[in-house]
């Protein structure tokens, strides 16, 4: 993993940071984590999907502001569960409790029905109260609203009357286009409950300036035509999703 990823994470100065689609199998994984998160400031927790060949979710929490009471995750073996990590937390010097969920719905060799089931599995495990779910939902493009398919409309139907989806304008993956473009892929979302003061920030892609030879198309993560060819995509292990961020308070 390029070490500048750690610097980008550190420069966000987040009280809570969720990193999806990461792997302890990466040769410099420990260095990236230690550079991104000062252990004196952050408590760093991880799922354990590496043991069954899937990617992990890590969540870093500012020790000075937030107390982690408990955490757990479903083991993402095959497609039985998404990559996930669920933390029950308390704001220090306050009685405010909340749950933070890092999530990545699987993308490859999985049906739309299985994606829906993965999301519902996690939703059904979250305790009552204030909740922030954040991550990569691997849903279809904004304009794709077919019934019984995994898209933003399906997500909204599942969470209706319980949660609110918070999504920046534009695309978080593929090409950097506006929300009205037919191929606008907004894959990364917040799903929120019980937190009224929640301001989502624009998708952030400016990290592409660090490696112009890799990010050959600027803020576009792939070409408009021929995108299915490997040479027209951003290669692993370089990030190919925009950063999703928000400010909130109780």
Residue pairs with C-beta under 8 A, 6 or more apart in sequence:
1 22
1 26
1 28
1 29
1 32
1 237
2 210
2 211
2 237
2 238
3 28
3 31
3 32
3 35
4 207
4 210
4 211
5 32
5 36
5 207
5 239
6 31
6 32
6 33
6 35
6 36
7 35
7 36
8 207
8 210
8 243
9 17
9 19
9 36
9 37
10 35
10 36
10 37
12 243
12 245
14 60
14 62
14 245
15 61
15 62
15 65
15 66
16 59
16 60
16 61
16 62
16 66
16 100
16 132
17 36
17 37
17 42
17 59
17 60
18 57
18 58
18 59
18 85
18 100
18 102
18 134
18 135
19 57
19 58
19 59
19 60
19 102
20 55
20 57
20 83
20 102
20 103
20 104
20 135
20 136
21 55
21 83
21 104
21 136
22 29
22 55
22 56
22 57
22 58
23 29
23 50
23 55
23 56
24 46
24 50
24 56
25 50
26 32
26 237
33 44
33 58
36 60
37 44
37 60
40 63
41 62
41 63
41 64
42 60
42 61
42 62
42 63
43 60
43 61
43 63
43 68
44 58
44 59
44 60
45 58
45 59
45 60
45 61
45 68
45 71
45 85
45 87
46 56
46 57
46 58
46 59
46 85
47 56
47 57
47 58
47 73
47 76
47 83
47 84
47 85
48 56
48 73
48 75
49 55
49 56
49 57
49 73
49 75
49 76
49 77
49 83
50 56
51 75
52 75
52 76
52 77
52 78
54 76
54 77
54 83
54 106
55 76
55 83
55 104
56 83
57 73
57 83
57 84
57 85
57 102
57 103
57 104
57 135
58 85
58 102
59 71
59 85
59 87
59 100
59 102
61 68
61 87
61 89
61 100
64 92
65 91
65 92
66 89
66 90
66 91
66 92
67 89
67 90
67 91
67 92
68 87
68 88
68 89
69 88
69 89
69 90
69 97
70 87
70 88
71 85
71 86
71 87
71 88
72 86
73 84
73 85
73 86
74 80
74 81
74 82
74 84
74 121
74 122
74 125
75 81
76 82
76 83
76 84
76 106
79 106
79 109
79 110
79 114
79 118
81 118
81 121
81 122
82 103
82 104
82 105
82 106
82 118
82 119
82 121
82 122
83 103
83 104
83 106
84 101
84 102
84 103
84 104
84 122
85 101
85 102
86 99
86 100
86 101
86 102
86 122
86 125
86 126
87 99
87 100
87 101
88 97
88 99
88 127
89 97
89 98
89 99
89 100
90 96
90 97
90 98
91 97
91 98
91 250
94 250
96 130
96 250
97 129
97 130
98 129
98 130
98 131
98 132
98 194
98 195
98 250
99 126
99 127
99 129
99 130
99 131
99 132
100 131
100 132
100 134
101 122
101 126
101 131
101 132
101 133
101 134
101 135
102 134
102 135
103 119
103 122
103 133
103 134
103 135
103 136
103 137
104 135
104 136
104 138
105 115
105 118
105 119
105 135
105 136
105 137
105 138
105 139
105 150
106 114
106 115
106 118
106 138
107 138
112 148
112 149
112 150
112 154
115 138
115 139
115 150
116 150
116 154
116 158
119 137
119 155
119 158
120 158
122 133
123 158
123 159
126 133
129 193
129 194
130 193
130 194
130 195
130 250
131 163
131 191
131 192
131 193
131 194
131 195
132 190
132 191
132 192
132 195
132 198
132 248
133 163
133 190
133 191
133 192
134 188
134 189
134 190
134 191
134 244
135 188
135 189
136 187
136 188
136 241
137 155
137 187
137 188
137 189
138 150
138 187
139 150
139 151
139 152
139 154
139 155
139 186
139 187
140 149
140 150
140 151
140 152
140 185
141 151
141 182
141 183
141 184
141 185
141 186
142 152
142 179
142 184
142 185
142 186
143 181
143 182
143 183
143 184
144 151
145 151
145 152
145 153
148 154
152 165
152 167
152 186
152 189
155 165
155 189
155 191
156 165
159 165
159 191
162 193
163 191
163 192
163 193
164 191
164 192
164 193
165 189
165 190
165 191
165 192
166 189
166 190
166 191
166 192
166 198
166 200
166 246
167 186
167 188
167 189
167 190
167 200
168 186
168 200
168 201
168 202
168 203
168 244
169 178
169 179
169 202
169 203
170 176
170 177
170 178
170 179
170 184
170 186
170 202
170 203
171 177
171 179
171 181
171 184
171 185
171 186
171 203
171 242
172 185
172 186
172 187
172 188
172 203
172 241
172 242
172 244
173 185
173 186
173 187
173 188
173 221
173 240
173 241
173 242
174 183
174 185
174 220
174 221
174 222
174 227
175 181
175 183
175 185
175 220
175 221
175 222
175 224
176 205
176 218
176 219
176 220
176 221
177 183
177 184
178 184
179 186
187 241
188 203
188 241
188 242
188 244
189 244
190 198
190 200
190 244
190 246
192 198
192 248
195 248
195 250
197 248
197 249
197 250
198 246
198 247
198 248
199 246
199 247
199 248
200 244
200 245
200 246
201 245
201 246
201 247
203 242
203 243
203 244
204 242
204 243
204 245
205 219
205 221
205 242
205 243
206 219
207 239
207 243
208 215
208 218
208 219
209 215
211 238
214 234
214 235
214 238
215 221
215 234
215 238
217 223
221 233
221 234
221 240
221 241
222 232
222 233
222 234
222 240
223 232
226 232
227 233
233 240
234 240
